[in-house]
């Protein structure tokens, strides 16, 4: 059963951030170089074998040499700054510490940094009242240390409550509008509201003091472009457009703070279609096909209370997900998400056209029911991906139409690790499907690690690398290179071909108290 995008919207037309804070900063890095007799110009993840002894590199050594030569092998490294590098009041946090960290990273040969640019900080007080001061300082610091910058347009909330270690809400005036109209927030069948991201059901309605959410996102990105124009293409080389919770194109079927462990507990998720705007669209689509009874809400028997999909009426192998009603609902639900992504792709392409900045978007890596027939956790997140249907190819085709890159997580996880905990999980199967879709559409694919690790086992998942993008995560007295490392590649390796970067043995980060 199929229907047009225009009917989907009638009458309504439509880096997840790390929660950990930087408690310690790197001042000393040691690594095994790719060749024993040459200092790399940039810190790289090399695919070539290393036969020499361990090398040593400190911020004081070989600074000019590191900048004068550039390695032609391996993946340039980008390090993601902490989400709270800018305070809620719009000031740079730990200025001297950040400067020392950038010095160390630059000396070590890191290619650049990734910066989350928060809507809730820049436009926090009033509509179209932008405060870019702290982010201008960060970009200028990066330029001083000859580092590139990748900016993430973060239109979502960070954290679940104000006392979280990294709490960044939506703009104050947006929260005030949600208080007046709670249906601006997503809702599940129990009436629980999710305030991570504005419901896509009201995408083009003037619900934000005369502007629609899409207009607000567009104005934000346009003002970013105008403010940082002198840096675009030279210092700022990439922009990732946030499209949902945690910056990912998905519904908040599972709260972002739970996603790091949801796969351990086999979360099915909840359909987020119960705010009045989503229900109005669903009802209109049901009327268009003469099935008014299908437009009153989400599927029955799709309970997240049962963590085994075979115990649910909708998700079990012979469940109603594969009936005419199930196909209708899932096409509408995933179609609304695609329409939301298309609108943001369209405005981003228009805004950043001619700036030499690479635009990208991110999808969630939801793999804990990949080996089931219905893939329930993917369905509730908005990806109509089952054993009978490819739900990621439409997303990749959409990005390809606007010449955008695709980003996703879990490039470090192997099926072998999951078998004992959750036999239904298949991160490798998920990646094979995504890589194949990217190859078909000819778009770059950027992948992130999803857990805090940097070991040989995880690095063997990576090959054909173009960029290695990493977050530094520090907790207590422990120091490690993080969980959201990323690899960018043109998806030229065939199905089942994984990355092999085992010769890069990792980075040991020295401790330095604030």
N, C-alpha and C positions, 0 to 999 in steps of 0.2 A: 504494500500500500504506500503510495507516494503522494506528496502534495508539495506545492511550490513554496519558496522562501517567503514570498509576499503573503501567502495565506498563513504561514507560521506566525507571522507577527500581527495578524489582524485580531482585534483592533489595536493591540499593543505592538508597536514596532521596537524592536530592541536596537633561592637563590638560598621558594620559601626561604624566609629569611632565618638566619641563625639566631637562636634565642640566647646563646651564651655570650657573655661579655668578655672583653679583653682584659684579663687581670694581669697578664705579663706580656712583655713585648720581646720580639727577637732582636738580639744585638750581635749574635754570633751564629753563623751557619756553617756546617761542614757537610760536604757531599762527596760522592765518588764521581769524578769527572768521566766523561764519555771516552776520552783518550788520555793516556798518562802524560803526554808531552805537550799538551795544548790547554791553555786556560780558556774556558768557554766565554764568549762575549756576553751571552745571556744564560740564565739558569734554564736548562732544557731537560725534558724527558726524552732520553735518547733510545732509539731502537737498535743501535749498534752495540756490539759486545765490548766489554771493558776488560783489558788484560793487565792494566797497571795497578799499582798500590793506591790506597786511599789518598785522595788529595785533600787539601785544607784551604779554606777561603774565609777570610775575615773582612769586616767592613773597612779595615785600614789598608788591606793589601790589594794591589793591582787595580786600583779604581780606574785609572786611565786606560789600562790594557783591556779591562772588561768592556769599556765603551768603544774601543778602537777597532775591535774585531767582532764579527757576528757569525755564530755557528749556522751552518746550512742544514744541520741535521737535528732532529728532535722537535719537541713542542715548546714554544715559548711559555713561560709561567706567568700567570696573573694571580695576584693574591687579593682576596676580598676583604675589605675593611670591615670592622665590627659594625653591626647595624646601628649601634648607639654612638657612632663617631661624631654625630651632631646631636646636641641636647634638644629636649622638647621646646626650649625657648629659642632655638635657632642659633646657638653658639657652638663653635667647635669644641669638642671634649678632648682633654689631654693633648693640647697643642704641641707641647715640647716632646711628649712621648711619641706622638704620631710622626713628628719630624725626625726623631731618632730612628723610628721604625722604617720610614721611607729611605733614610740614608743607608740602613743595613740592607734593605731589600734591593736597592739600586746597586750597591756595591757587590751584592751576591749575584747580580745579573738577571734579576727578575724583570720581565717585560713591562709589567704595569699592574694597576690595581683596579678592583671592581668596587663601585660605590653605589649603595642603595640610596636613591633620592626620594625621600618620603613626602608624599602629598600632605600627610598630617603634620608635618613640620613646616614645609615651605608655604603652604596656603592655610595655615592653622587658624587664623583669627577671623578673616572675612573673605568673601568670594573675590577672586582676582587680585588679592593683596598678597603678592609673592615676596618672600624673603629668601634670597639665594646666597646671602653673604657667606655663611659657613661653607657651603659647597664650592663657591668661587675660591675660597681660601684653600680648600683641599685640592682642587684642580690646579691651582697655581703652584702649590707645593709639589704636586706630581710633576709639573713642567720643570720646576727647578731641579728636580732629581732625575730628569730625563725619563720619566715613566709615562706610559700610556694610561688612559682611563677608559673603563667601560661603565656606563651609567645604567642603572636599573630604575625605571619609572615605577615606583612602589605606590600603587593606588590602594593598597590593602592595609589592614591593621597588623601590628606585630604584638604578640603576647595575648593572653586571655583576660588579664586583669591588671589594674594599675600597680600592684605590688610585684609584678613579674620583673625579672632582672632586666629585660629589654621590652619596655612597654611603650609602644608608639601607636596611639589611636588614630582614627580618621580625623580629618579637620574638625575643630570645635563646632563650627557652624553647620557642618554636615551632621554631626551627632545631634545637634539641636533639631534639625529637620526630621531626623529619624525618630526623635522623641515625640514630635508632633504627628508623624505618620509612621507607625512601626512597620507597615508593610513595605517600606523601602529596604528593609532587611529580609534576607531569606528566612523561610520558615519550613519546618518539617511537619509531618502529620500530627505530632503531639503539640504543635504550637510553639515549639522552642525556636527562638530567634537566633540567628547567627549574624554577628555584627562585623565580621572580618572584611566584608566587601559588599557594596550596594547591589541589590538584586538586579539581575540583567533584564528582568521583566519590565522595568521602567527606564530602559536605556535611553529612549528618545523623548521621554515626557519631561516637561519643565518642572520637575519636582525639587530642584535645588535652587530656590530663590530666583526662578525665572529661567534657569538653564537646565538642560538635561544632563545626566551623568556623562554621556559621550561628549557633550559640549565642554563640560568641566575638564575631562581628561584631555581633550584637544587643546583647550586654552592653556592648560598646564604645560603640555609638551611644546606648544608654539612659543610660550614665554621662555621656556628652557632653551629652545633653539636660538631665540633672539638674544638672550642674556649671555650664552656661552658660544656665540657665533665664532669668535676669534680662535676658539679651541677646537672646533669641530673639524674632523678629518685629520688633524695633526696630532693633537693630544687626546681628545675624546674620539676614539675610533669605533665605538660600538654603543648602541642603545637597545636595551631589552625592555619591551613594553609589557607592563603588568596587565594581566587580563583576568585576574580572579584572586581567590585566597592564596596567600603565599606567592603571589605574582604568577600563578599558573592558570592556564585556561582550563577551568574546571568549576564544578559546584562545590560548596563546602559540605559535602556529604559526610565527611569526617573532619572534625576540627583540626586545624593545621598542627597544633601542638601535640596531637595524638598520632600524627602520621608517621613519626619516627619509630613508633612501636606498634602501630595498628596491625601490621602484617603478622606480628607475633600472636595476636589475639584474633586474627581472621575477621576483622571488622567488615561487615557487609555495607555499612553506610546507610543513610536515609535519603530518600528523594527530597530535593529542596524545591518544591513546586506549590507551596501552600500560601504564599503571600497573594494578595488580591490581584496583583499585576500578572503574575505567572498564571493564576487560575483563569483570569480573563482571556489570556491568549490560548490556553488549553481548551477552554469552553468554545471559543470562536472556531478553532480547528475542528473540534468534534462536530459542531453544527454544520460546518462546510461539507462534511462527508455524510451528514444525515445520521450521526450517532451521538445525540445529545447526552445520553447517559454516560458516555466515556469522558465527558468534560468536567466532572465534578471533583476530581482530585487524582492522586497517584494510585498505583496498583494496590489492591488488597493482597494480603499474604506476603508482603515484602518486608518482614520485620527484621530489624537489626538486632532484636533481642535474641534471636536464634543465630548463633555464629556458624552453624552448619547449613549451607544453602539447601541441602537436601531435605531439611526439616521445614522449609518454607514452601508455600503454594506457588509463589511467583518464580523463585530462583531455582527450584529443583530441576533436575535434568529434563523431566517432561512437564515442566511448569508452564504457567501462562505467559512467560516472556516470549515464547515462540508461537503464540496465537495471534489472530488478527488484531485483538485489542492490545496485546503486548507490543506488537510491532508498531502499531499506531502511536502508542504512548512513547516508546523509546525513540522513534523517529522525531516526534515533536520535541522531546526533552533534549536530545542531542542536537537537533536542528536549531533550537534556540541558542545553545552554547556556540555553535558554529556561526550563527548570525552575529552574536556579540563579538566573536573574534574577528569576523570579516569587517565589521564597522571600525574596530580599532586598527586593524591592518590598513584599511583605506585611509584613515586620517593620519596614521604614522607615515605612510608612504608619501602622502601629500606634504606633510610638514617637513620631513627630512630629505625630500628630494633635492639632489644636487649638492648635498653637504659632505659626500664621501664617508658617511657614517653607516656602518652595517647595522641593520635593524633585525631584531630577533624576538621570538616569543617562546614561552616554556609550557610544556605539558607535564602532568604529574606521572610519576612512575608507580603505578598501582598494579602490583604483580601477584598479590597473595591469593588470588583465586584464578590465576591464569590457566591452570590445568583443569578447570571445571568447564562444563558446557556453556553456562550462562555468563560467567565472569561477573558476578554480582557487584563487587566493589568498584569495578570499572563502570558498570551501568549507572550506579547511583552518583558517580562523579561526573557523568555526562558523556562518557565515551561508549558509543553503541558498538562495542567490540565483543563478539561471542565466538563460539566455535564455528558458526555459520556465516559470520560477517566481519569484515575488516573495518574497525571503527577509527583507525588512526590515519588511513589513507585520505579520507576527506579533509582532515585537519592539515596534513602535509600539503595536499593539493592547494588548499586555501593559502597557506604561507607561500607556496611557490608562485601563485598568481601575483603576489606583491614583492617577490624577490627577497623574502625574509628567511633568516636561518631559524632552525628549530633547536631547542634545548630541552634536555630531560635528565633525570637523576638515575641512580642505581647502576652505573657502569662498573661498579666495583664488586657487585654481589654475584655469586655463582650458585647455580642450582644445587650443587653438591652440599653447600652450606645450609640450604633450606630444607633438605629432604627430611632430616630428623625432627625438625620443629614443625614444619608445615608442608606436607607432600603436595598440596594443591598449588603451592607457589612456584613460579618459574620466571625469575628476573631475566634469564638468558633468552627464554622464549619471547618475552616482551621486547627485549632489545633487538632480536632478530627481526621481528615484525616491523619495528620502527626503522631500523636500518634499511630494510628492504623498501619501505615506503619512501624514505629519503632518497634512495638510489633511483627509484622510479621517477621521482619528480625533480631530481637533480638539485637538491638544496643541501646546504651544509647542515651537519648534525653536531650539536654540542652536548656533551654528556657530563654529568656531575656524579661524584661519589655521594652515597646517601648515608653512610655511617662514618664515624671518626676512626679512620684507619689510613695507613699508607704503607702497605707491605707488599711483598713480592706476589702473593696470591692475588690480591686485588689488582695489582698493576698488570698482571698477565691478561686482564680483560681489555687492555687498551692497545690499539695499533692504529697505524695510519694517522697519527695525531697531528693536529695543526696547532692547537693551543691547549695549555694545561692551566686551568683556572682554579685557584685554591683559596679556601678560607682558613684563617688561623684560629684555632679553638684552644683556649687555655682554661683549665679549671683547677683551682687549688694550687697544689705544688707540682701538678703534672703539666708537661708541655708536649704538644703534638701538632703535627700538620693535619689539617682538618678533613672534615667530613664533606665538604661540598667542593672537592677538587673537580676540575672539569677538563674534558678533552674535546677539541673541536676537529672534525674531520669531514671529508667530502663523501663519506659512506661508500668508498670504492671497494672495501673488502667484502667478499661474498658472504652469503648466509652462513652463520656459525663461525665466521672469522673474527677472532677477538684480539684485543690489544696486547702487545707484548713489549712491556717497558721494564722488564725485570732487572735490567742492568743499572737502572737508576735506583739506588738502594735507599733513597730517602734523605730527608733533611733533619738534622738534629738541631733543635733550637735552644740556644742558651737562655737562661733565665735572667730577668732583669726586673726587680721590683719597682712598682710605680712610686 
